C-alpha cells in the first residue's frame, strides 16, 4: 500500500509540474488572442507572406514584361487592377513579386543581426570586466551614427546591390541586439537559479545556454518581430537611394525610386509600393507589441 501511495503522490506531483509548465503557455496564448489590434497585425503579416510565397500563381502578369503602349494606365484599368508604370509593367504583379526580396532582406538581415548580436551580448554581459567595457565602447560608437547613414557608408564600401544592402542592414542592427541582450544578462546572471547551477559545478557555457538564454528568449522574440519591420524599411531606403536592389527589380524601394519623377503624372506608381511597405511595417509593429504584452507577467488577467 505504501508503494502505491508513493507512486500516486509521484504521479500527482508530475501532473502538477506539467500543469505549472503549461499554464504560462496558455496565459500567453490567451493574451495574444485577446489582443485584437495584435491579431490584425498578425493577419496582415501572414497575408503579405502568403502573397510573397504564392506570387508565381497569383500575379496576373510577368513583373518584368514591358508594354510601352500601355504606360501609366490608371488604377482599375481592364487587366491592370493597380495600373501600370512608365514601361507598361503591371504594378500589381510587381508588388506581389516585390514582396519576395523585400521580406527576404528584412528576415535574413534580422536573423544575421540576431545571431551575432545575441551571441556577443550574452558573452559580454556574462563575463563583464575589461572585455565588456571595450565591447560596449565599440557599440556606443556604432550607435552614435544614424542607422541609415551607417548603412550607406557600408554599402558605399561594398558596392551597390541587394546582397550588400542586406549585409549593411544586418551590421547596423547588431549593436542594438548586443546592448539589449547584455542588459538582460546583467539582470539575470546573479539570480538564485544561476547561482544554484554554478554551485553544482555547471560550466560557464552551460549556464549561458541553459540558465540565462532561455530567460532572455521572450525579449529576443519581441525584438526580432519588431526589428524586421525597421530593417525592411531601411533596405527599401537603400534601394530608393540606388544602393540596394537595382532596376528592373520589382523590389518595393526600387519601384519607388524608379517612379518618383512621375508622382504628379501617375501617383499610383509611387503610392502602391509605398502602401505595401507601410502595411508590412505596421503589421510587424502591431504583432511585436502584441507579443510584448502577451509575455509581460506584470499584466493582470481580466
Rosetta blueprint (number, residue, H / E / L):
1 X L
2 X H
3 X H
4 X H
5 X H
6 X H
7 X H
8 X H
9 X H
10 X H
11 X H
12 X H
13 X H
14 X H
15 X H
16 X H
17 X H
18 X H
19 X H
20 X H
21 X H
22 X H
23 X H
24 X H
25 X H
26 X H
27 X H
28 X H
29 X H
30 X H
31 X H
32 X H
33 X H
34 X H
35 X L
36 X H
37 X H
38 X H
39 X H
40 X H
41 X H
42 X H
43 X H
44 X H
45 X H
46 X H
47 X H
48 X H
49 X H
50 X H
51 X H
52 X H
53 X H
54 X L
55 X H
56 X H
57 X H
58 X H
59 X L
60 X L
61 X L
62 X L
63 X L
64 X L
65 X L
66 X L
67 X L
68 X H
69 X H
70 X H
71 X L
72 X L
73 X L
74 X L
75 X L
76 X L
77 X E
78 X L
79 X L
80 X E
81 X L
82 X L
83 X L
84 X E
85 X L
86 X L
87 X L
88 X L
89 X L
90 X E
91 X H
92 X H
93 X H
94 X H
95 X H
96 X H
97 X H
98 X H
99 X H
100 X H
101 X H
102 X H
103 X H
104 X H
105 X H
106 X H
107 X H
108 X H
109 X H
110 X H
111 X H
112 X H
113 X H
114 X H
115 X H
116 X H
117 X H
118 X H
119 X H
120 X H
121 X H
122 X H
123 X H
124 X H
125 X H
126 X H
127 X H
128 X L
129 X H
130 X H
131 X H
132 X H
133 X H
134 X H
135 X H
136 X H
137 X H
138 X H
139 X H
140 X H
141 X H
142 X H
143 X H
144 X H
145 X L
146 X L
147 X H
148 X H
149 X H
150 X H
151 X H
152 X H
153 X H
154 X H
155 X H
156 X H
157 X H
158 X H
159 X L
160 X L
161 X L
162 X H
163 X H
164 X H
165 X H
166 X H
167 X H
168 X H
169 X H
170 X H
171 X H
172 X H
173 X H
174 X H
175 X H
176 X H
177 X H
178 X H
179 X H
180 X H
181 X H
182 X H
183 X H
184 X H
185 X H
186 X H
187 X H
188 X H
189 X L
190 X L
191 X L
192 X H
193 X H
194 X H
195 X H
196 X H
197 X H
198 X H
199 X H
200 X L
201 X L
202 X L
203 X L
204 X H
205 X H
206 X H
207 X H
208 X H
209 X H
210 X H
211 X H
212 X H
213 X H
214 X H
215 X H
216 X H
217 X H
218 X H
219 X H
220 X H
221 X H
222 X H
223 X H
224 X H
225 X H
226 X H
227 X H
228 X H
229 X H
230 X H
231 X H
232 X H
233 X H
234 X H
235 X H
236 X H
237 X H
238 X H
239 X H
240 X H
241 X L
242 X L
243 X L
244 X L
245 X L
246 X L
247 X L
248 X L
249 X L
250 X L
251 X L
252 X H
253 X H
254 X H
255 X H
256 X H
257 X H
258 X H
259 X H
260 X H
261 X H
262 X H
263 X L
264 X L
265 X L
266 X L
267 X L
268 X H
269 X H
270 X H
271 X H
272 X H
273 X H
274 X H
275 X H
276 X H
277 X H
278 X H
279 X H
280 X H
281 X H
282 X H
283 X H
284 X H
285 X H
286 X H
287 X H
288 X H
289 X H
290 X H
291 X H
292 X H
293 X H
294 X H
295 X H
296 X L
297 X L
298 X L
299 X L
300 X L
301 X L
302 X L
